Amino acid sequence: MTAIVTSKPVTEPPPAAHAARLLPGYPPPSTARRHLVLRRLAHNRLGLAGGALVLIIAIAAVAAPLLTPHDPDQVNLALRIKPPGTAGYTLGSDIYGRDLLSRLIWGGRVSLAMGLAAMV
């Protein structure tokens, strides 16, 4: 029984669709997946905005000790249930007087750690 070889030899010229890309003056096509993804993302404004937002949240979570105005667990009953915009409390405070902005940023840190732990 003889085997039928259907593969084309390697020395064949590229198909006509790829020949135009291989002309002098044109860069060779990049086949790396990350290059394809980055090229598509560069033309998608909504994708760029979403990526920038995720990057800002990740940076804020990592830099939480530098960005937060108060300790997220510090209780101050004198400043209970303050509305957003109160001096020193940008997002207000909860029923225990804890700063909501600080708690939000530190909570992002916990969420980022859980996401990284799930990825590993």
GIVENCOR-V598890 format. One record per pair of residues at least 6 apart in sequence whose C-alpha atoms are under 8 Angstrom apart, sorted by the first residue. I is the first residue (numbers start at 0). J is the second residue. Records with the same first field share a line. If there is no record, write none. Layout:
# GIVENCOR-V598890
I: J ; J
This chain:
# GIVENCOR-V598890
20: 26 ; 27 ; 28
21: 27 ; 28
29: 35
40: 46 ; 47
41: 47
56: 107
57: 107 ; 108 ; 111
59: 66 ; 104 ; 107
60: 104 ; 105 ; 106 ; 107 ; 108 ; 111
61: 108
63: 101 ; 104 ; 105 ; 108
67: 100 ; 101 ; 104
68: 87 ; 101
69: 98 ; 101
70: 98 ; 101
71: 97 ; 98 ; 99 ; 101 ; 102 ; 105
72: 97 ; 102
73: 96 ; 97
74: 95 ; 96 ; 97
75: 95 ; 96 ; 97
76: 94 ; 95 ; 96
77: 96
78: 92 ; 95 ; 96
79: 92 ; 93 ; 94 ; 95 ; 96 ; 97
80: 91 ; 92 ; 93 ; 94 ; 95 ; 96
81: 88 ; 91 ; 92 ; 93 ; 96
82: 90 ; 91 ; 92
83: 89 ; 90 ; 91 ; 92
84: 90 ; 91
85: 91
88: 98 ; 99 ; 100
89: 99 ; 100
90: 98 ; 99 ; 100
91: 98 ; 99 ; 100
92: 98 ; 99
93: 99
